Amino acid sequence: MKNKLTPALILLVLALSACAPQAVQTPLAAESQPMPLATVESESAAVGFSEDVLPIFVESCNDCHGAKQTKAGLDLTTYESLMAGSSNGAVILAGNSAESILVQQVVDGEMPKRGDKLTTEQIQIIRQWVDAGASND
Ligand code: HEC
């Protein structure tokens, strides 16, 4: 019984291993490269303050720039407080992410001061929102 099954099993394993790499690699290869850029770009029009930007501040910034404390005089809990800026002045220059101190700080990895840095996608969301005019949407 066992002796008859063994060759059949070996054949099955061989057949599977010959097919498996292709079956696994093809969908991955098709998805992995064009996806990130295309996703970011196609969503650019849809980036909004309350839905996309504020959750990033809640997750990574509000411990120091929120209800408990406002480091540098900067409160990142609402649109109004964000646009009011820090004790040094505005941190967002609407329409110009490159000149916005807040964007510079997250791009340089200065902020958040502690904890995990923002991901490339999160930084991209903030940038797009600022470049699109930093509106309260
Ligand atoms: C662990 C505390 C902490 C966290 C978390 C944090 N910050 Fe700060 N932030 C500070 C401190 C303290 C300063 C004052 C400058 C300094 O010490 O570097 C500051 C300064 C800033 C400034 C400069 C204000 C100015 O005009 O000088 C910006 C902009 C800023 N933070 C944005 C953010 C953003 C955006 C996040 C979240 C992604 C964040 N911070 C998270 C502590 C924090």
Boltz pocket constraint, residues with backbone or C-beta under 6 A from the ligand:
constraints:
  - pocket:
      binder: B
      contacts: [[A, 56], [A, 57], [A, 60], [A, 61], [A, 62], [A, 63], [A, 64], [A, 65], [A, 71], [A, 72], [A, 74], [A, 86], [A, 87], [A, 88], [A, 89], [A, 90], [A, 91], [A, 101], [A, 102], [A, 103], [A, 105], [A, 106], [A, 110], [A, 111], [A, 112], [A, 113], [A, 114], [A, 115], [A, 118]]
      max_distance: 6.0
